[in-house]
Amino acid sequence: MTIFFLLHLLFITVVLLAMVGDGAYDCSESRCGSDGPSIHFPFRLRHLPEYCGYPGFELSCDHENQSILTLPNSLALSVGEIDYMSQQIRLYDPERCLILKLLHLNLSASPFFFTVHKPYLTLGDFSIFKCSGLPADYQNEYPDCASDKAIFAVHYSLNSLPPTTCKKIHEIPSIPFDTIYSSIRLSWFNPVCRYCEGLEKDCGFKNYTKQLTTQCFDRPFTTKGSVKKPLIAGGVIGLILLGIIMMALYECYSSSKIERENQARVEKFLEDYRACRPTRYTYADIKKITNLFQEILGEGAYGIVYKGTLSNEIHVAVKILNDSEGNGEEFINEVAAMGKIHHVNVVRLVGFCADGVRRALVFEYLPNQSLDKLIFPTSFKDNITLTWKKLHDIAIGIAKGLEYLHQGCDQQILHFDIKPQNILLDHNLNPKISDFGLAKLCSKEKSVVTMTEARGTMGYIAPEVLSSNFGKASHKSDVYSFGMMLLEMVGGRKNFDAKADTSQMNFPEWIHERLNQGEELKIRIEEDDDIIIARKLSVIGLWCIQWNAIDRPSIKVVTQMLEGDGGNLTVPPPFTTRNTTHVGSSMQELTVISELE
């Protein structure tokens, strides 16, 4: 390090110690009133230094000791609650005129955005009307502060529209439906301090600077001013020394393990929060995102998938669903549940559209399309060579994604359509499970689910899903589909082909016979390690497709088997296609998805 650099660090240390000594640097927790919300980073009171809070999070106290947040266009609202863990703030208007005060609200100029905090509420458009006369049914819809007989109406159904004596004077788009009755709840993305809250630590600017980078600090043991200042001084000195040490390590070794771990935590929490709730789009938004449906990515039984671009130049895949039956309530409930799913091996739901009968799903865009394009290439451009090591990694990723769906969510999610076509690959060929059109949500306590009809794709459907005569559908049904797909990855060919003769439809039996006789598979083997991986994937695949669900391992056990060395894996009992003729005839009579989709 240069002498100038050391002198610069020493100067910063002296300045910060002087600030602590005279009390200038005091960013401790504060309140406007005894019953008011706790105010600390990223929020700060107006009289405190700027480094005590994040830009855009300034609060003030009014004459009644109420905490006030001033939003763009000088909209001042009282703060009822601040939830630092979920990064939400609840605002209300003491004058009970919230709906009219939101006429000029522009959240795009602030770090906040609307949050719907109850699952049965959504964002909607409000319109303000001025009426010359109203029926008695509408009298209770006057805002308390409307002196000129202005009422509101929600554009949700024809029954809620006002009478013809009313004239619309203003419209407020995309705010929660309960706003006019109580308060609004806003969330923020940055800064991310939930990790510090979970560790019961304070969050603040890194190294006590105004750079927009945050880190966690230990909280003082006491709040008494005379004792707190030495503790703060000691903390500042410790942080400065720690910063010098970390910078020295960075100069010597070019990167720090601690820094990498901190960055990984920050990225994880940012992604976790971004995936908490999908965005609801209008059909006009969908047309804009897809540039009037110009580029088609694919087409299936449930709709067409288009490539789209969000305003921030992020690419997405937009699936326009075919006209569906019902009143749409089940669709909204499913989207609300799926929006909470976030896993590195599950495609993220960015948003959805439920505009009358026009419905769409917006997913993250993955450039390498689906797994079937690589294991069953139909053209030269799809012919990307997958090594056995990469096939092994893909299998582990899919298994971890399924394990998350089965055990990692609030509700158990059964996919019922695991196949290579529904496994998408990112730019690093990491797998992500997609297409939850046939999924069922149920409580984790339920070991089986009731099926009113078969669902899935021929060649991947578990026997118990095909017919209740073979048992009840459960999470083991997804394991069966995973096993069939795993064997296809090993062989580079389809296990089921309706156009093939009988000898071509027994590839799993062929694998079992070779393994049982101790013979090598000799399938695209180039290195010694390839033999080990091919055998391990084959044995696990055979265990997964056992006829009786009770004989199949859970997906958690499958993941452990894949991550192990495979030395202790034994070949399952002799494989048999029980009642093959009966099953085949049954499949012709059921409505299931074509394998080509």
C-alpha positions, 0 to 999 in steps of 0.5 A: 500500500502507498503512504498516501493511502495509509494517510487517507485512512488515518484521516478518515479514522480521526474524523469519525472519532471526532464525530463520535466524541462530540455526538455529531454521529448519532444514528441511534433508534428514534421515535416521534412519539412514545407510541410511534414506530421505531425509526432507524436505517434506512429511515431517518428523521430530518434533523439527523445527518444524511448518512443516518438514512438511505436517500428517499427515506426521510421522515419528520415529526408534526406538532402532534408527534406523528411520524410523517413521510413526504412522497413526491408532489409534496404528499405528506402521510402519517406513518402507522407502522414500519416492518423492517423485516418484510421491508414494508411501511403502512401510511394513512391520512388522519383526515380520512381523505386518502383516496383524494390525496392520491390523485397526484401520487407518482411512486416512480419518483420514489423508492417505494411501490404498492404492496397488496398485504392480503391474498384476496386483494389485488391492484385495481383502478379507481375513478373519481366522479362528481355527481349531481344526485345519487341513489341511497345505495351510493351515499356511503361511498362519499369520502369524508372530505369530499365537499363537492359531492365527489364519490369513487367507483371501482372499475371491476364490474358493471354493477359497481359503475355509478349512475348516469348523473355522475361525471368522471373527473380523475382516474387513479391506476393500479392501487390496492382495493382497500386503499380508500377504506384505511391506509396504503402499504408500500414496500421497498427493494433497496436497501436490503436490510432484512438479513441484518434484522434477522441477525438482530444487528443494525444496518447502515452504510458500509464503513459509515460512508454515504456510498450506497452499499450497506452492511450489518453492525453489532447493536450497542448493549445499552442506550444510555448516552454516557455509556453508548458513546465509548461503545460507538467509538470502539465500534467505529475503531473496530470497523475501521481496523477491520476495513483496513485489514480487509482492504489489505487482504484484497490488495494481496490476494485480489479477492476476499472469501468474506466479501464473496460470501457477503455478496452472495447473501445480498444477491440471494435476499434480493432475488428472494424479495423480487420473487415474493409477488408476481406483477399483475399486467393488463392485456395492453401491457402484455401487447406492449411487452411482446411488441404485438406478439411478434416473436413466437418461442413455442406452441402447446396445448394450453397456448402460445409462448412469445418472447417479450421485453420489459421496460428495463430491457429484461427479456421474458417469455409470455404464455398466452393461454387458450380460452379457459372455462370457469370464473377465473377464481381458481386461476388467480388463486393458483397464480398467487400461490405460484408467485411465492415459489423461488428456487434456482431450479424453478422458472420464476413467475414474473407476472400474470394477466387476468383481463376478462377471458384473456389470460397470460403468464409472464416468466423469466426468459431462458436462452437455451430452450428446453432439455429435449432439444439437446438430448433429442436434437432435430437440427444441427443448431440444437446439437450441443454436446452434453458431457456425462458430467453436465448430464449428471449436474442437470439431473441433480438440479432437476431433483433439487427443484422437485424437492423444493416443490414437494417440501420447501413451499408453504403448500406441497406442489405436485407437478404431474408433467415432468418431462424434457420439454418442461425443463428449460436451460439457462445460459450456463445449462442450469435446469429450471422446471417450468409449465405448472399448468397441470400442477396440484397444490395440497397441504404437506400433511396429505400423502395422497391426492384425489384425481378426477382425471388422468393428467400428464404426458404419455410415456411419463405418467405414473400408473397410479395417475393413469388409473386409480386401480394402481393406487393413489397419486402422490409426490411419488408420481413426480418421481416416476416421471423424473425416472423416465426422463432420467433414463431418456437422458442416459440413452439419448432416446425416447422411452415411449414412442407410439409409432415404434414397434414393441422391441423399441419400446422397452429401453428401460428393460434393456438397461435393467438386463445389462446392469443385472448381468454386470455388463457395461452400457456402452452408451456414448462412453468416452472416459472411465468416469463416464461409465460410473455416471451412466451406471449411477443415473441408470440405477437411480432411474430404474428405482424411480420407475418402480411400478408400485409407488411404495417401492420408489424413493422420495425425491429427497432420497433421489437427490441424496443418491445423485449427490453420492458416489454411487458405489452402494447403489444396487440394481432394483428387482427385475423390471416388468411392464405389468399389464402393458396391454391394458395400460396401453389401451387405457391411454388411448381412451384418456385425454392426455398431452401429446409428447411432442408439445 
